[in-house]
């Protein structure tokens, strides 16, 4: 698929602020399934942008505005081509113990927040233990949205998995963090993914939709045929939408948890409070372009 994306963020401050420093992780990644053909960021007030690639391979755009201002607009535009992933492998649980698997999984095998005490997750562990790692990943896509309500406003950016378990509701970020905890508990390396989702029917329907940034995960699944030397594969899964990731998912980057890939993060100096509005518009273009060679 071929998309035009606009991500517009607007901040307003009650009193003039200074030294407004921001880091953006908003540029679509280039992968074997995705190609970013155009990308541009404009700020108002205008300022110089600095770019670097972080530890996980995500492009970070940093800028600072030192003079007093009462509003800040960040206007991001991109053109992206995507392709459907190949069918995922279905290797056995035993393959998770291989040295090669653990070397590839590395820090994504480690929990990033404390596991809730007193056996709170035990029933979910039993309910999602299946015949293969891939089957568990697919089952999580069903169990999590069945057990927990998707409700914007039920949690906030600093909420934990324990908050989701206690309240019974959350958003995509919370669903992903719970899935990561369950997968890692079973020895499956898994990572948090930030990006955009074209939330319209793949065939027909609207060609332009207004959405928000989205979160899903990638789990490291071992190869199906253990007799052939093949590496494990990162397989995307979206528990919010009960599906594996597809060409409608546009990846920005990944990390251990949300804290490694926040779309916008910043600080400023000032005495007044602030409000903001963020929205993403995705437009489906001519489908002849593909990320595959």
KAQUIUR-V454169 format. One line per field, one symbol per residue. phi: phi as a letter, one per 40 degrees, with the letter a starting at -180 (. if undefined). psi: psi as a letter, one per 40 degrees, with the letter a starting at -180 (. if undefined). burial: I if it has 24 or more other C-alpha atoms within 12 Angstrom, else O. Layout:
phi: ???
psi: ???
burial: ???
This chain:
phi: .bbbbbbbbbbbbcbdbbfcbbbbbbcdcbbcbabccaaabbbbccacbbbabcdcgccbbbabbcccabaabbbbbabbbbbcccdccbcccdccccdccccccfcccccbaccdcggdcdcccccbcbcadcccdccdcccccccbccadgcbbcccbcccccccgaabddcccccccccccccgccabcbbabbccadcbggccbbbbbdbbabbbcbcccbccbcbccbcbcabccbfaccacccbccabacaddcbcdbaababicccbbabbabbbbcbdcccaccc
psi: ihihhhhhhhihhdihiifhhihhgehhihaeeihhdihhhhihiiihihiihadeehhhhiiihdihieihhhhhiihhhiihiihiifiiddeeeidddddddbeeeiieihhiiffdeddddddehadiddddddddddddeddhhhhhediideiidddddddeiaaddddddddddddddeehhiihhiaihggihdhaaiehihaiiihaihihhiidheehhiiihhhiigddefiiiaeehhhdiiadadeefhdhhiiihieiiiiihhihhhhhahediiei.
burial: IIIIIIIIIIIOIOOIIOOIIIIIIIIIIIOOIIIIOOIOIIIOIOOOOOOOOOOOOIIIIIIIIOOOIIIIIIIIIIIIIIIIIOOIIIIIIOIIOOOOIIOIIOOIIIIIOOOOOOOOIOOIIOOIIOOIIIIIIIIIIIIIIOIIIIOOOIIOOOIIIIOIIOOOIIIIIIIIIIIIIIIIIIIIIIIIIIIIIIIOOOOOOOIIOIOIIIIIIIIIIIIIOOOOOOIIIIIIIIIIIIIIIIIIIIIIIIIIIIIIIIIIIOOIOOOOOOOOOIIIIIIIOOOOOIIOO
